[in-house]
Amino acid sequence: MVVPRPSGSTQRAPASGRRSDPILAGNALAHTSAEIPRQFVPRCLTRIKGGSGRFWENRSIHRTNKMLQRLLDRHGAPAPRYTSYPTAPHFHAGINAETYATWLAALPAGATASLYLHVPYCDRLCWFCACHTRQTLRYAPVTRYVDALCTEIGTVGEMVRGRVEVTALHFGGGSPTILEPVDLKHLDKTLRGSFDLRPDAEISVEIDPNDMDDERFDALASIGMTRASLGVQDFDPQVQKAINRDQSFEVTRHAVRSVRGRGAASVNLDVLYGLPHQTEDSLSATVAQVLSLEPDRIALFGYAHVPWFKKHQQMIDEAALPGPRARLDMAMLAAKMIREAGYVTIGLDHFARPADSMAVSLAQGNLGRNFQGYTVDAADALIGLGASSIGRLPQGYVQNVPATGEYERLVGAGRLAAVRGIELTPEDRIRGWVIERLMCDFGFSRSELARRFGGDAGPILAEAENYAATDQDGLFARRADRYEVTQTGRPFVRALAARFDAYLAKGAARHSAAV
């Protein structure tokens, strides 16, 4: 169902006087943070209450430094982020729109789905960003894109409506808050006319605080937003200048207060480490400011420097980037501050208040991971809408064409825009489950793996047994029924998960640093 566009909403320029920059989508980052083992805290400095001094926490700094450097040298090489398995570089054109239509038609009555809507536009491009997005100073391209997105929503909705209930809806980008309020409401009306949204569906939106005004805050409230995700990165002016992102603490605080004042039940803030000119001092100051806003969740991401993939990252001075050891020191410091403020560590790069649904999901053993990062979403399918968006169905993964012009042409002709993907094999499902459990729980149960996959799990169990028996660095071990990433190994979990990746050596894809 395509809802007619409200009149007077076609050619609008961005609101004058607004400073703006793109929100950084969590699923475009390289993630590296974790519970840090005590023996790895020689440079994770502790601020003492009542004073400004810092004190070393380890009795053998030289020995620990040498040990940590050896592990970084051995396990800090580039590795995937594992927001899917197989990972996106292994998608291929053999999975296309016809395949996708068949998979959608196979969703049974009573199935659940979450929706991801991608808005690939920003009115200023942050140099650190690795998302599928583009800068525009005119609103006309956004208008055309919203029309195309509504058409795709109608096309896909006709294929599943009446059989599938939507339990979650996420607006990502780019910067969804580049949308004029009338267009955001238009999208919401089209979605609700095309899909069966549960009354309690979670609705989350990535927000660029610099985009926001009262009308936009009101529009987010009108569509029922339940969770707001705001990018912070670093509040230090020198760091912000080096990444082309000007965003003050005051602007961010106003955005947090505004969404909460309009009923948003949860707020997530993103922080980056490993940025140019960033230091432990600047990062710790940022984390302290973030904590003062009392977010429900915090994401602590490592900056992914991939200039071969995103050319605008060439604007960043590589000489100003901290090295692997400095990155890990920053991650340890920030993680320590967040934990000491009462947050629960979620996987390798998220933190949540103990009562948050993500912390509860972790405690219950059903935390998941998808292209938005860690998730409590247990829907049967993830339906991606918009250029470059990725979907996951029981049969496998599909991705829409990234180029906005081609996307608009395809959906304008009434077609699905899927152009690549991958169908899961039985082995993919086993390895994917193992990798997801490593990324979420830092381990997995032998008996549960065997129960889920039967005799097919034998070869992967043998790999795990061999790895645990031959690991000389103390990163991976068998303890009774479980294979576990040790405290020492947790900062290197991406590298350990890669040990179970059967595709990694087959492709030429380049990845960001694992630490």
C-alpha positions as CSV (number, residue, x, y, z in Angstrom):
1,M,0.0,0.0,0.0
2,V,1.5,3.3,-1.1
3,V,0.0,6.3,0.8
4,P,-0.3,9.4,-1.3
5,R,2.4,12.0,-0.5
6,P,1.0,15.0,1.4
7,S,0.8,18.1,-0.8
8,G,3.5,20.7,-0.5
9,S,6.2,18.2,0.5
10,T,8.3,18.0,-2.7
11,Q,11.0,20.7,-2.9
12,R,12.3,21.6,0.5
13,A,15.7,22.8,1.5
14,P,17.2,21.8,4.8
15,A,16.1,24.1,7.6
16,S,18.2,27.2,7.7
17,G,20.5,27.7,10.7
18,R,20.8,24.0,11.5
19,R,24.3,22.6,11.9
20,S,24.2,19.0,10.8
21,D,26.3,15.9,10.4
22,P,25.6,12.3,9.8
23,I,24.8,9.9,12.6
24,L,27.2,6.9,12.6
25,A,25.3,3.7,12.2
26,G,26.6,1.0,14.6
27,N,26.6,-1.6,12.0
28,A,29.3,0.2,10.0
29,L,31.9,0.1,12.6
30,A,34.7,-2.1,13.6
31,H,34.0,-3.2,17.1
32,T,36.6,-3.8,19.8
33,S,35.9,-3.6,23.5
34,A,35.4,-6.1,26.2
35,E,35.8,-7.0,29.8
36,I,39.5,-6.4,30.2
37,P,41.5,-9.0,32.2
38,R,43.1,-7.5,35.3
39,Q,46.6,-8.4,34.1
40,F,45.9,-6.2,31.0
41,V,45.3,-3.0,33.0
42,P,48.8,-1.5,33.3
43,R,47.9,1.5,31.2
44,C,44.2,1.5,31.9
45,L,44.5,4.4,34.4
46,T,42.2,4.8,37.3
47,R,40.9,8.2,38.3
48,I,40.9,8.5,42.1
49,K,37.9,10.2,43.7
50,G,38.8,13.5,45.2
51,G,41.9,14.0,43.2
52,S,43.2,14.4,39.6
53,G,46.1,12.0,39.8
54,R,46.3,8.6,38.0
55,F,47.9,5.6,39.3
56,W,49.2,2.3,37.8
57,E,47.2,-0.7,38.8
58,N,49.7,-3.5,37.9
59,R,52.7,-4.6,39.8
60,S,54.7,-5.8,36.8
61,I,54.2,-3.2,34.1
62,H,57.1,-4.2,31.9
63,R,56.2,-7.9,31.8
64,T,52.5,-7.2,31.1
65,N,53.3,-4.7,28.4
66,K,55.5,-7.2,26.7
67,M,52.9,-9.9,26.9
68,L,50.1,-7.7,25.6
69,Q,52.2,-6.5,22.7
70,R,52.9,-10.1,21.7
71,L,49.2,-10.9,21.7
72,L,48.4,-7.8,19.7
73,D,51.1,-8.8,17.2
74,R,49.6,-12.4,16.9
75,H,45.9,-11.7,17.1
76,G,45.3,-8.0,16.2
77,A,45.2,-8.5,12.4
78,P,42.1,-7.4,10.4
79,A,39.0,-9.5,10.9
80,P,35.3,-9.3,10.2
81,R,32.9,-7.7,12.6
82,Y,30.6,-10.8,12.3
83,T,27.2,-9.0,12.3
84,S,26.3,-11.9,9.9
85,Y,27.8,-15.2,8.8
86,P,28.7,-15.6,6.0
87,T,29.7,-12.0,6.0
88,A,28.6,-9.5,3.3
89,P,31.7,-9.7,1.1
90,H,30.7,-13.3,0.3
91,F,27.2,-12.3,-1.0
92,H,26.8,-12.9,-4.7
93,A,24.5,-12.1,-7.6
94,G,23.1,-15.6,-7.8
95,I,20.6,-14.5,-5.1
96,N,18.4,-11.9,-6.8
97,A,15.0,-10.3,-6.7
98,E,13.3,-13.6,-7.9
99,T,15.0,-15.5,-5.1
100,Y,13.9,-12.9,-2.6
101,A,10.3,-13.0,-3.8
102,T,10.3,-16.8,-3.3
103,W,11.7,-16.5,0.2
104,L,9.2,-13.8,1.2
105,A,6.3,-16.0,-0.1
106,A,7.6,-18.9,2.0
107,L,7.2,-17.0,5.3
108,P,4.5,-18.9,7.1
109,A,1.3,-17.4,8.6
110,G,2.1,-16.1,12.1
111,A,5.7,-15.4,11.4
112,T,7.3,-12.3,12.9
113,A,9.6,-9.8,11.3
114,S,11.6,-6.7,12.1
115,L,12.0,-3.9,9.5
116,Y,15.1,-1.9,8.8
117,L,14.7,1.3,6.7
118,H,17.8,2.9,5.3
119,V,18.1,6.6,4.6
120,P,21.4,7.0,2.7
121,Y,21.6,10.8,2.9
122,C,23.4,13.3,5.2
123,D,23.7,17.1,4.8
124,R,27.3,16.9,6.0
125,L,29.7,14.0,5.6
126,C,31.7,12.9,8.6
127,W,35.1,11.7,7.5
128,F,35.2,8.8,9.9
129,C,31.9,7.3,8.6
130,A,31.9,4.0,6.8
131,C,28.1,3.8,6.2
132,H,26.4,3.6,2.8
133,T,25.5,7.3,2.6
134,R,26.0,10.5,0.6
135,Q,26.0,14.2,1.2
136,T,23.4,16.4,-0.2
137,L,22.8,20.1,0.2
138,R,19.5,19.9,-1.7
139,Y,16.3,18.2,-0.4
140,A,15.0,17.2,-3.9
141,P,17.1,13.9,-4.0
142,V,15.7,13.0,-0.6
143,T,12.2,13.7,-1.8
144,R,12.7,11.3,-4.7
145,Y,14.2,8.7,-2.4
146,V,11.3,8.9,0.0
147,D,8.8,8.3,-2.8
148,A,10.8,5.2,-3.9
149,L,11.1,3.9,-0.4
150,C,7.3,4.2,0.0
151,T,6.9,2.3,-3.3
152,E,9.1,-0.5,-2.0
153,I,7.3,-0.6,1.3
154,G,4.0,-1.1,-0.6
155,T,5.5,-3.8,-2.9
156,V,7.0,-5.9,-0.1
157,G,4.0,-5.3,2.2
158,E,1.7,-6.8,-0.3
159,M,3.8,-10.0,-0.3
160,V,3.7,-10.6,3.4
161,R,0.7,-8.7,4.9
162,G,-1.8,-10.9,6.7
163,R,0.8,-13.5,7.4
164,V,3.6,-11.6,9.1
165,E,3.5,-9.4,12.2
166,V,6.2,-6.7,12.7
167,T,7.7,-6.6,16.1
168,A,10.4,-4.0,15.6
169,L,11.1,-1.1,13.2
170,H,14.5,0.7,12.9
171,F,15.3,3.8,10.9
172,G,19.0,3.9,10.1
173,G,21.4,5.7,7.8
174,G,23.0,7.9,6.8
175,S,20.9,10.2,8.9
176,P,17.2,9.5,9.1
177,T,16.6,12.8,10.8
178,I,17.5,14.6,7.6
179,L,13.9,13.9,6.7
180,E,11.5,16.7,7.0
181,P,8.8,15.9,9.6
182,V,6.1,15.6,6.9
183,D,8.1,12.9,5.1
184,L,8.8,11.0,8.3
185,K,5.1,11.0,9.1
186,H,4.4,10.0,5.4
187,L,6.8,7.0,5.8
188,D,5.1,6.0,9.0
189,K,1.7,6.1,7.5
190,T,2.8,4.0,4.5
191,L,4.5,1.5,6.8
192,R,1.4,1.1,8.9
193,G,-0.8,0.8,5.9
194,S,1.4,-1.9,4.3
195,F,2.5,-4.0,7.3
196,D,0.8,-5.4,10.4
197,L,2.7,-3.6,13.2
198,R,2.1,-4.9,16.7
199,P,1.0,-2.2,19.1
200,D,4.0,-2.9,21.3
201,A,6.5,-2.9,18.4
202,E,9.8,-1.3,19.3
203,I,10.5,1.8,17.1
204,S,14.1,3.0,17.1
205,V,15.6,5.9,15.2
206,E,19.2,7.0,14.7
207,I,19.3,10.7,15.5
208,D,21.8,13.4,14.5
209,P,21.5,15.9,17.3
210,N,22.5,18.7,15.0
211,D,19.6,18.0,12.7
212,M,17.0,18.4,15.4
213,D,14.4,21.1,16.1
214,D,11.1,21.0,18.0
215,E,9.1,20.0,14.9
216,R,11.4,17.0,14.3
217,F,11.3,15.9,18.0
218,D,7.5,16.1,17.8
219,A,7.4,14.1,14.6
220,L,9.5,11.3,16.2
221,A,7.1,11.2,19.1
222,S,4.1,11.1,16.7
223,I,5.4,7.9,15.0
224,G,5.8,6.3,18.4
225,M,9.6,6.2,18.7
226,T,10.5,4.1,21.8
227,R,14.3,4.1,21.5
228,A,16.6,6.9,20.3
229,S,20.2,6.3,19.3
230,L,22.6,9.3,19.2
231,G,26.1,9.4,17.9
232,V,28.6,11.2,20.2
233,Q,32.1,9.9,19.1
234,D,34.2,12.4,21.1
235,F,33.4,15.8,22.5
236,D,36.9,17.1,22.2
237,P,37.0,20.1,19.7
238,Q,40.3,19.0,18.1
239,V,39.1,15.5,17.5
240,Q,35.8,16.7,16.1
241,K,37.6,19.0,13.7
242,A,39.8,16.1,12.5
243,I,36.7,14.0,11.6
244,N,34.6,16.9,10.3
245,R,32.0,16.5,13.0
246,D,31.0,19.5,15.1
247,Q,28.7,18.5,17.9
248,S,28.7,20.1,21.3
249,F,27.8,18.5,24.6
250,E,25.0,21.1,25.0
251,V,23.4,20.1,21.7
252,T,23.6,16.4,22.6
253,R,22.2,17.0,26.1
254,H,19.3,19.0,24.6
255,A,18.5,16.1,22.2
256,V,18.6,13.5,25.0
257,R,16.3,15.6,27.2
258,S,13.9,16.3,24.3
259,V,13.4,12.7,23.3
260,R,12.9,11.6,26.9
261,G,10.5,14.5,27.5
262,R,8.4,13.3,24.6
263,G,8.2,9.7,25.8
264,A,11.1,7.8,24.4
265,A,11.7,4.9,26.9
266,S,15.3,4.3,26.1
267,V,18.4,6.3,24.9
268,N,21.6,4.8,23.4
269,L,24.8,6.8,23.0
270,D,27.7,5.8,20.7
271,V,31.3,6.6,21.6
272,L,34.3,6.0,19.4
273,Y,37.9,5.4,20.3
274,G,40.9,5.3,17.9
275,L,40.1,8.6,16.3
276,P,42.7,11.1,15.1
277,H,44.3,13.2,17.9
278,Q,42.3,11.3,20.5
279,T,44.0,10.6,23.8
280,E,43.1,8.8,27.0
281,D,42.3,12.2,28.5
282,S,40.0,13.4,25.8
283,L,38.2,10.0,25.7
284,S,37.8,9.8,29.5
285,A,36.4,13.3,29.5
286,T,33.9,12.3,26.8
287,V,32.9,9.2,28.6
288,A,32.3,11.2,31.8
289,Q,30.0,13.6,29.9
290,V,28.2,10.6,28.3
291,L,27.7,9.0,31.7
292,S,26.3,12.3,33.1
293,L,23.4,12.0,30.5
294,E,22.5,8.6,32.1
295,P,21.8,6.7,28.9
296,D,20.2,3.3,29.0
297,R,22.8,1.8,26.7
298,I,26.3,2.8,25.5
299,A,28.1,1.5,22.5
300,L,31.9,1.8,22.6
301,F,33.2,1.3,19.1
302,G,36.7,1.3,17.6
303,Y,37.1,3.6,14.6
304,A,37.4,1.5,11.4
305,H,39.9,3.2,9.1
306,V,39.1,1.7,5.7
307,P,40.0,4.4,3.1
308,W,40.1,1.8,0.3
309,F,36.4,1.3,0.9
310,K,35.3,4.8,1.9
311,K,37.4,7.4,0.0
312,H,36.4,10.3,2.2
313,Q,38.4,8.7,5.0
314,Q,41.4,9.9,3.1
315,M,40.7,13.3,4.6
316,I,41.8,11.9,7.9
317,D,45.5,12.3,8.8
318,E,46.7,8.8,9.3
319,A,49.7,10.1,11.2
320,A,47.3,11.3,13.9
321,L,45.7,7.9,14.4
322,P,46.6,6.0,17.5
323,G,48.3,2.6,17.0
324,P,46.9,-0.8,18.1
325,R,48.3,-0.5,21.7
326,A,47.0,3.0,22.2
327,R,43.6,1.9,20.9
328,L,43.4,-1.0,23.3
329,D,44.5,1.3,26.2
330,M,41.6,3.7,25.3
331,A,39.1,0.8,25.1
332,M,40.2,-0.5,28.5
333,L,40.0,2.9,30.1
334,A,36.5,3.7,28.7
335,A,35.1,0.2,29.4
336,K,36.4,0.5,33.0
337,M,34.7,3.8,33.5
338,I,31.4,2.6,32.1
339,R,31.4,-0.6,34.2
340,E,32.2,1.3,37.4
341,A,29.2,3.5,36.7
342,G,27.0,0.4,37.0
343,Y,26.6,-0.8,33.5
344,V,26.6,-4.4,32.4
345,T,29.1,-5.4,29.7
346,I,27.3,-6.7,26.6
347,G,29.5,-8.7,24.3
348,L,32.6,-6.9,23.1
349,D,31.4,-3.3,22.7
350,H,28.1,-2.6,24.3
351,F,27.0,-1.7,27.8
352,A,23.5,-1.5,29.3
353,R,21.9,-0.8,32.6
354,P,21.1,-4.0,34.5
355,A,17.3,-3.7,34.0
356,D,17.6,-3.0,30.3
357,S,16.2,-5.6,28.0
358,M,19.7,-6.2,26.4
359,A,21.2,-7.0,29.8
360,V,18.3,-9.2,30.7
361,S,18.6,-11.0,27.3
362,L,22.3,-11.6,28.0
363,A,21.6,-13.1,31.4
364,Q,19.0,-15.4,29.8
365,G,21.4,-16.6,27.1
366,N,19.4,-15.4,24.1
367,L,21.3,-12.2,23.1
368,G,21.6,-12.0,19.3
369,R,23.7,-10.2,16.8
370,N,22.7,-8.7,13.4
371,F,23.5,-5.8,11.1
372,Q,22.5,-3.3,13.8
373,G,25.0,-4.9,16.2
374,Y,23.9,-6.6,19.4
375,T,20.1,-7.1,19.6
376,V,17.2,-8.6,21.5
377,D,15.3,-9.0,18.3
378,A,14.1,-12.6,18.0
379,A,11.9,-12.1,14.9
380,D,11.8,-14.9,12.2
381,A,12.9,-12.4,9.5
382,L,14.7,-9.1,9.1
383,I,13.3,-7.2,6.1
384,G,15.6,-4.5,4.7
385,L,14.0,-1.6,2.9
386,G,16.0,1.1,1.0
387,A,19.1,1.3,-1.0
388,S,21.9,-1.1,0.2
389,S,19.8,-2.5,3.1
390,I,20.3,-6.1,4.0
391,G,17.6,-8.6,5.0
392,R,17.8,-12.0,6.7
393,L,15.2,-14.6,6.1
394,P,15.2,-18.3,7.2
395,Q,16.9,-19.3,3.9
396,G,19.7,-16.7,3.9
397,Y,20.6,-13.1,3.3
398,V,19.6,-10.6,0.6
399,Q,20.9,-7.1,-0.1
400,N,19.3,-4.3,-2.1
401,V,21.3,-2.4,-4.8
402,P,23.4,0.3,-3.2
403,A,23.1,3.0,-5.9
404,T,20.2,5.2,-5.1
405,G,19.4,5.9,-8.8
406,E,19.3,2.2,-9.7
407,Y,17.3,1.5,-6.6
408,E,14.7,4.2,-7.5
409,R,14.5,2.8,-11.1
410,L,13.9,-0.8,-9.9
411,V,11.3,-0.1,-7.3
412,G,9.6,2.5,-9.5
413,A,9.0,-0.4,-12.0
414,G,7.3,-2.4,-9.3
415,R,10.2,-4.7,-8.8
416,L,12.1,-5.8,-5.7
417,A,15.6,-4.2,-5.5
418,A,17.5,-7.2,-4.2
419,V,20.6,-7.8,-6.3
420,R,22.8,-10.1,-4.2
421,G,22.9,-12.3,-1.2
422,I,23.7,-15.8,-0.1
423,E,21.7,-19.0,0.7
424,L,22.7,-20.7,3.9
425,T,24.1,-24.2,3.8
426,P,23.8,-26.6,6.8
427,E,27.4,-25.9,7.6
428,D,26.8,-22.2,7.4
429,R,24.1,-22.5,10.0
430,I,26.4,-24.4,12.4
431,R,29.3,-22.1,12.0
432,G,27.1,-19.0,12.2
433,W,25.6,-20.2,15.5
434,V,29.1,-20.9,16.9
435,I,30.4,-17.4,15.8
436,E,27.3,-15.6,17.2
437,R,27.6,-17.3,20.5
438,L,31.3,-16.4,20.7
439,M,30.5,-12.8,19.9
440,C,27.6,-12.7,22.4
441,D,28.5,-15.0,25.2
442,F,32.2,-15.6,24.7
443,G,31.6,-19.3,24.5
444,F,29.2,-22.1,23.6
445,S,28.0,-25.4,24.9
446,R,29.1,-28.7,23.3
447,S,25.9,-30.4,24.2
448,E,23.7,-27.6,23.0
449,L,25.6,-27.5,19.6
450,A,25.1,-31.3,19.3
451,R,21.4,-31.0,20.3
452,R,20.7,-28.3,17.7
453,F,22.6,-29.8,14.8
454,G,23.1,-33.4,15.5
455,G,25.9,-35.3,13.8
456,D,26.6,-32.4,11.4
457,A,28.2,-30.6,14.3
458,G,31.0,-33.1,14.6
459,P,33.6,-31.4,12.4
460,I,33.1,-28.0,14.1
461,L,33.3,-29.6,17.6
462,A,36.6,-31.3,16.4
463,E,37.9,-27.9,15.3
464,A,37.0,-26.3,18.7
465,E,38.6,-29.2,20.6
466,N,41.8,-28.9,18.6
467,Y,42.0,-25.1,19.0
468,A,41.5,-25.4,22.8
469,A,44.2,-28.1,23.0
470,T,46.8,-26.3,20.9
471,D,46.2,-22.6,22.0
472,Q,49.4,-21.5,23.5
473,D,48.3,-17.9,24.3
474,G,45.6,-18.8,26.8
475,L,42.8,-17.2,24.8
476,F,40.5,-20.2,24.2
477,A,39.8,-23.2,26.5
478,R,37.5,-26.1,27.2
479,R,35.8,-26.1,30.6
480,A,33.6,-29.1,31.2
481,D,30.8,-28.8,28.6
482,R,31.8,-25.4,27.3
483,Y,34.4,-23.9,25.0
484,E,35.1,-20.4,26.3
485,V,37.0,-17.3,25.3
486,T,39.1,-16.6,28.4
487,Q,39.3,-13.2,30.1
488,T,42.7,-12.8,28.4
489,G,41.1,-13.6,25.0
490,R,38.1,-11.4,25.1
491,P,39.6,-8.3,23.5
492,F,40.6,-10.6,20.6
493,V,37.2,-12.3,20.2
494,R,36.8,-11.2,16.5
495,A,40.1,-13.0,15.7
496,L,39.0,-16.1,17.6
497,A,35.6,-16.2,15.8
498,A,37.5,-16.0,12.6
499,R,39.0,-19.4,13.4
500,F,35.6,-20.9,12.7
501,D,35.0,-18.9,9.4
502,A,35.2,-21.2,6.5
503,Y,34.9,-18.4,3.9
504,L,37.6,-16.0,5.2
505,A,40.5,-17.5,3.3
506,K,38.5,-17.8,0.1
507,G,37.9,-14.1,-0.6
508,A,40.0,-11.0,-1.1
509,A,37.9,-8.8,1.1
510,R,39.8,-6.4,3.4
511,H,38.7,-5.8,6.9
512,S,39.4,-3.3,9.7
513,A,41.8,-4.1,12.6
514,A,40.4,-6.6,15.0
515,V,41.6,-4.5,18.0
